[in-house]
Amino acid sequence: MKKLLILSLILSLIACTNSAQHEGLAGLAATPQLTCRYEKQVVDANKSRKTNWYFWRQEQRTETRDELSNQGEIWEYKKPGEFFYTRLFYNERVALEFVPGDLATTGTAPSLQQLTSLVDPKMFGKELILVSTGNSDGLSVEYYSGTINNIATEVDWLPALKLPARLVKKLPEGTVALTLSECDKGSKLAFKPITKAELDGFRRLDYTDLGDMEDDPMVQHIEKLLGGHHDN
């Protein structure tokens, strides 16, 4: 299987183009559990597309959903360095599951800081250089620019929330962007993470079993969506 069949939306799609709306966010400072909606914009040579991208930060769990691809992710961490990962395919109603050993084998386990903040703060001052600072609606904003994995990246960072308000990734094929639109402790916003009942309605596939299921049409379709095929 190509490295990486499973590259996560969190790891590869966190980016933004416009300054975020900070109104009301000051009251969320130091809140560990958040529900946030980002505006995602993808710009390539042919067109520009906008849609919503959701992020849920909970105790020992983060979840994302991308309306453009109608896919999502669940990351759960039981103890330091131990992650369980589920890739969600809403159109196909499939949940592809990875245990910690799978992630170690593929070399894709991110840091806890990256999962909970979308950007690993350890990159600040290294890959990402502070350009300036500012203030918006009572929140401090730090503006960073740099290169991560050879991709030009810009981040407007909200230290109080430990989240980006603006982050841009300029890929060879175009620009991918997310802009923070609204954020809350979770009770006031209409969009919710997937429920257990909804997840129980999905077909569950184990990553380690894919190599024995090459003749399954759904497995073939999922591998195509992921951009690779599974080799044991």
Number of C-alpha atoms within 10 A of each C-alpha: 14 12 12 14 18 22 16 21 17 24 14 11 21 23 30 28 23 16 14 20 16 19 14 13 18 16 14 15 13 11 13 13 18 19 24 21 21 24 22 25 22 19 16 13 8 6 8 12 11 14 14 17 27 23 25 23 22 16 11 14 19 24 24 25 25 20 16 14 13 13 20 24 22 22 23 19 17 10 8 8 11 15 23 18 24 23 23 24 20 17 9 14 15 21 24 20 18 20 15 15 14 18 18 13 9 15 11 17 22 16 15 20 13 16 21 25 21 21 22 16 16 12 15 17 12 12 17 20 16 18 13 11 12 10 11 14 11 12 19 16 21 19 20 22 20 20 16 14 7 10 13 17 22 26 28 29 24 23 16 16 22 19 21 25 27 26 29 24 24 17 14 9 9 15 21 23 24 30 26 26 18 19 23 18 17 17 10 9 13 7 14 13 18 14 8 8 8 10 15 11 11 16 13 15 17 13 16 14 11 19 14 11 13 15 10 10 10 14 19 17 12 17 18 12 14 15 15 16 20 18 10 9
